[in-house]
Amino acid sequence: MKGKHKKFQHFLVYIIMLGASAFLIFGGVKQLMMTQDLKASIQQKKEEKKSLNSKKKELEKTKQNLTNPEYVEYIARGKYLVTKEGEQVFKFPSKDD
């Protein structure tokens, strides 16, 4: 009877160890997957930051140009067809029309 009892204890210890090992392996795999997801997210955010910095520089340049009266006149005359007094504007069709 003691032999069967001891075998059962060993079997129980093995089952507990197997369960603990499976739990630790599963937790490790889960952590690896989370780490990979976070690395991908960080890379995506870095690319997004780079794009936003580029856009910010363009907007700062536009802002600076808008303080220049010559640039404002150039935009107003070219895009909005604003004229000086006594001027006539002739718009010719483009090649795309």
Summary of the structure (lengths in Angstrom):
residues: 97
radius of gyration: 36.2
end to end distance: 100.9
largest distance: 118.2
contacts: 164
relative contact order: 0.04
helix: 78%
strand: 0%
